[in-house]
Amino acid sequence: MSKRRTYRPEEIRAGTTLFIVTRVPGQMVNHYGVAEYLVASKREPQPEPGTAHPYRMHPLIAGYAASQTDLWRTRRAAQVEADRRLGIELARMKRGAQ
């Protein structure tokens, strides 16, 4: 297994579990979490437009997501990144308060 913590777009296949760091805007500070997705096969029926289909992602959407953000291999690596981003936010707030 590779030592890289993120997937490259060409490595994404059906059945791959990937993790994305998400941002939830808050009143004082943004909160960061980790979302888990399973890349579905191209033949799997896709949800109707406007409906949520949790934890499944079409391979084309996964490719697009890889072009917009990092797709993490493990939940732990994604959580480390979420904690890092939250630390940056808190440091920025602390500097602004002084």
N, C-alpha and C positions, 0 to 999 in steps of 0.2 A: 504494500500500500504506500501511496505517496505521502510525503511529509507535509505537503501543502494542506492548508486548512480550508481552502475554498475549491470549488469545482470550476473548471473551465467549461465554456459552452459546449465544446465537442465531447465532453465526458458525460453529459446528461443523457440518460437512457431511461426507458420505461422501467419502473420498479425502483428507481433511485429515490432515497429519502434525502431531502435537503432542508436546510434551516435558513431563515431570513430574519435579520434584525429589523424589528418594526419600531416605529416612533409613534407615541400617543401624546398629542399636545396636552399640556397641563396648564394650570393657572400660573404657577410660578416657574416650574421647570418641566421640560419634556420628560416623559418616562419611556424607557426602552424595554422591549420584550423580545421574545424569540417565537417565531411561528414555524411550525413543522409542516412540510408538504411532501406528498408522495407523487412522483411523476407518473401519470397514467399512460396507458398505451394510446396510440393514435386511433385505434378502432373502438376504444371504449366510448360509450355514449356520453356526450357532454351535456351539462345542465342547460336548461332553457335560459335565454338571456334575461337578466334581472333577478335570477334566483341564485342563492348561495349554495355552493357544493364544497363543504369544508374539507380541507386536507388533501385535495386532489388537484393536480395541475396538468394541463395539456403540455406536451413537449414543446410546442411552438411558444406557448406563454412562458415556459421555463427558460427558453432561449432568450426571449425578450427580457425577462427578469434578470438574467445573467448580464445583459448589456447595461442594465440600470443600477444594479447593486451586487454585492457579493453574495454568493450562494455557499453557505458553510457546510462542511462535511459532517460535523458533529454538533450536537446541542451545546456541549461544553465550550467549544471554540466560539460559537455564536454568542453564548452568554458572556464570555470574556470580552468580546467586542461591544456588547450592549453595556456592560459595566464600564468599559473604557469611555464610551460616548457619554454616559451619564456623569462620569467623573469630570469630563471636559465641561459639560453644562454647569455642574455645581461650582467648578473653579471659576467659570465665567461670571456666575451669579455673585460669588464671593468677592471677586475683584470689583464688580459693579457696586456692591454694597459698601465698600471701603471708601 
